[in-house]
């Protein structure tokens, strides 16, 4: 079977039952699949490869996606709240308007991802890589971000009230218009960052 034929097949939506059955049999490569508006809440999908997949508005709340590959996946409007994404790879993923409240994103790679207006309230972002990501208008209230890397991240108009920014790397990040009320940034690295009033930090 040619590569082009395989690609054509993968453009067809895969049924939820088929995905779970194949995963249970040990298959992990599901890259490029289409699985939109499906309820996979509570699913155990650790180590799955869903890179470049269409996962628009998929419900993955309370799911286990530890070490999963979701790079360049389209997750617009997806529900990933309370999910376990420890060590997951989401580089270049589209997570605009997604829900990641209380999700565990410890040591995950979200570099170059788009999280515009995403809900990350109380998310665990310890040592998470968010360099060059778009977090414009995102809700990060109460997020625990100790040691996170946000070099050149766009946090314009983001809500960071009460977030833990201990040892966060915000070099050259855009914080213009961001809400930092009750946020301790004393330990953050802010060299070249654009601060909320629009001034550049030395």
C-alpha positions as CSV (number, residue, x, y, z in Angstrom):
1,X,0.0,0.0,0.0
2,X,1.4,3.4,-1.0
3,X,2.1,6.2,1.5
4,X,-0.5,8.4,-0.3
5,X,-3.1,5.7,0.2
6,X,-2.3,5.4,3.9
7,X,-2.6,9.2,4.3
8,X,-6.0,9.1,2.6
9,X,-7.3,6.5,4.9
10,X,-6.1,8.4,8.0
11,X,-8.1,11.4,6.9
12,X,-11.3,9.5,7.7
13,X,-12.5,9.8,11.3
14,X,-11.5,6.8,13.5
15,X,-14.2,5.5,15.8
16,X,-13.6,5.8,19.5
17,X,-14.1,2.1,20.1
18,X,-11.5,1.2,17.4
19,X,-8.9,3.6,18.9
20,X,-9.3,2.2,22.4
21,X,-9.3,-1.4,21.1
22,X,-6.1,-1.0,19.1
23,X,-4.4,0.9,22.0
24,X,-5.3,-2.0,24.3
25,X,-3.6,-4.4,21.9
26,X,-0.4,-2.4,22.2
27,X,-0.6,-0.1,19.2
28,X,0.7,3.4,19.9
29,X,1.1,5.0,16.5
30,X,-2.0,7.0,15.7
31,X,-0.4,10.0,14.1
32,X,-2.5,12.1,11.7
33,X,-5.8,10.7,12.7
34,X,-9.1,12.6,12.8
35,X,-11.0,12.3,16.1
36,X,-13.2,15.3,16.6
37,X,-15.8,16.0,19.3
38,X,-15.3,12.5,20.9
39,X,-15.6,11.8,24.6
40,X,-12.4,10.1,25.8
41,X,-12.6,11.4,29.3
42,X,-10.8,9.3,31.8
43,X,-9.1,7.3,29.1
44,X,-5.6,5.8,29.8
45,X,-3.5,6.6,26.7
46,X,0.0,7.0,28.1
47,X,2.7,7.0,25.4
48,X,0.3,7.4,22.5
49,X,1.4,9.1,19.3
50,X,-1.3,11.6,18.2
51,X,1.0,14.0,16.5
52,X,-0.5,16.1,13.7
53,X,-3.9,14.7,14.5
54,X,-7.2,16.5,14.3
55,X,-8.6,16.5,17.9
56,X,-10.9,19.5,17.8
57,X,-13.2,19.7,20.9
58,X,-12.2,16.2,22.0
59,X,-13.0,15.5,25.7
60,X,-9.8,14.2,27.4
61,X,-10.6,15.4,30.9
62,X,-9.2,13.3,33.7
63,X,-7.3,11.2,31.1
64,X,-3.8,9.8,31.3
65,X,-1.6,11.1,28.5
66,X,1.7,10.8,30.2
67,X,4.6,11.0,27.7
68,X,2.1,11.2,24.9
69,X,3.1,12.8,21.6
70,X,0.7,15.5,20.6
71,X,3.1,17.7,18.6
72,X,1.5,19.8,15.9
73,X,-1.9,18.4,16.8
74,X,-5.0,20.5,16.4
75,X,-6.7,20.6,19.9
76,X,-8.7,23.7,19.5
77,X,-11.4,23.8,22.2
78,X,-10.4,20.4,23.6
79,X,-11.1,19.6,27.3
80,X,-7.9,18.4,29.0
81,X,-8.8,19.6,32.4
82,X,-7.4,17.5,35.3
83,X,-5.5,15.4,32.7
84,X,-2.1,13.9,33.3
85,X,0.3,15.2,30.6
86,X,3.5,14.7,32.5
87,X,6.4,14.7,30.1
88,X,4.0,15.0,27.1
89,X,5.3,16.5,23.8
90,X,3.0,19.2,22.5
91,X,5.5,21.3,20.5
92,X,3.7,23.3,17.8
93,X,0.2,22.1,19.0
94,X,-2.8,24.3,18.5
95,X,-4.5,24.6,21.9
96,X,-6.4,27.8,21.4
97,X,-9.5,28.0,23.6
98,X,-8.7,24.7,25.2
99,X,-9.4,23.8,28.8
100,X,-6.3,22.7,30.9
101,X,-7.5,23.6,34.3
102,X,-5.6,21.7,37.0
103,X,-3.8,19.6,34.4
104,X,-0.4,18.1,35.2
105,X,2.0,19.5,32.5
106,X,5.1,18.9,34.5
107,X,8.2,18.6,32.3
108,X,6.0,18.8,29.2
109,X,7.2,20.4,26.0
110,X,4.9,23.1,24.6
111,X,7.5,25.1,22.8
112,X,6.0,27.0,19.8
113,X,2.5,26.0,20.8
114,X,-0.5,28.2,20.6
115,X,-2.6,28.6,23.8
116,X,-4.5,31.7,23.0
117,X,-7.3,32.2,25.5
118,X,-6.7,28.8,26.9
119,X,-7.8,28.0,30.5
120,X,-4.8,26.9,32.6
121,X,-6.2,27.8,36.0
122,X,-4.4,25.9,38.8
123,X,-2.4,23.9,36.2
124,X,0.9,22.3,37.2
125,X,3.6,23.6,34.9
126,X,6.7,22.7,36.9
127,X,9.8,22.7,34.6
128,X,7.5,23.0,31.6
129,X,8.9,24.3,28.3
130,X,6.7,27.1,26.9
131,X,9.4,28.9,25.0
132,X,8.1,30.9,21.9
133,X,4.6,29.9,22.7
134,X,1.5,32.0,22.3
135,X,-0.4,32.5,25.6
136,X,-2.1,35.7,24.7
137,X,-5.2,36.2,26.8
138,X,-4.7,32.8,28.6
139,X,-6.0,32.3,32.1
140,X,-3.1,31.2,34.3
141,X,-4.5,32.2,37.7
142,X,-3.1,30.0,40.4
143,X,-0.9,28.1,38.0
144,X,2.2,26.6,39.6
145,X,5.0,27.4,37.1
146,X,8.2,26.9,39.2
147,X,11.2,26.5,36.9
148,X,9.1,26.9,33.7
149,X,10.8,28.2,30.5
150,X,8.8,31.0,28.8
151,X,11.6,32.5,26.8
152,X,10.1,34.7,24.1
153,X,6.6,33.6,25.1
154,X,3.6,35.9,24.3
155,X,1.7,36.5,27.5
156,X,0.0,39.7,26.4
157,X,-3.2,40.3,28.4
158,X,-2.8,36.9,30.2
159,X,-4.2,36.5,33.7
160,X,-1.4,35.5,36.0
161,X,-3.0,36.5,39.3
162,X,-1.6,34.4,42.1
163,X,0.5,32.3,39.9
164,X,3.8,30.8,41.2
165,X,6.6,32.2,38.9
166,X,9.5,31.1,41.1
167,X,12.7,30.7,38.9
168,X,10.7,31.1,35.7
169,X,12.6,32.2,32.6
170,X,10.7,35.0,31.0
171,X,13.6,36.5,29.0
172,X,12.2,38.5,26.1
173,X,8.7,37.5,26.9
174,X,5.8,39.8,26.2
175,X,3.8,40.6,29.4
176,X,2.2,43.7,28.0
177,X,-1.2,44.1,29.6
178,X,-0.8,40.9,31.7
179,X,-2.4,40.8,35.2
180,X,0.3,40.1,37.8
181,X,-1.8,40.9,40.9
182,X,-0.6,38.9,43.9
183,X,2.0,37.3,41.7
184,X,5.6,37.0,43.0
185,X,8.0,37.5,40.1
186,X,11.0,38.4,42.3
187,X,12.8,35.2,41.4
188,X,11.9,35.2,37.7
189,X,14.4,36.0,35.0
190,X,13.0,39.0,33.1
191,X,15.9,40.2,31.0
192,X,14.5,41.9,27.9
193,X,10.9,41.1,28.8
194,X,8.1,43.6,28.0
195,X,6.4,44.4,31.3
196,X,2.6,45.0,31.7
197,X,3.0,48.8,31.3
198,X,4.9,48.3,28.0
199,X,8.4,49.0,29.4
200,X,11.3,46.7,28.7
201,X,13.0,45.1,31.7
202,X,16.8,45.6,31.9
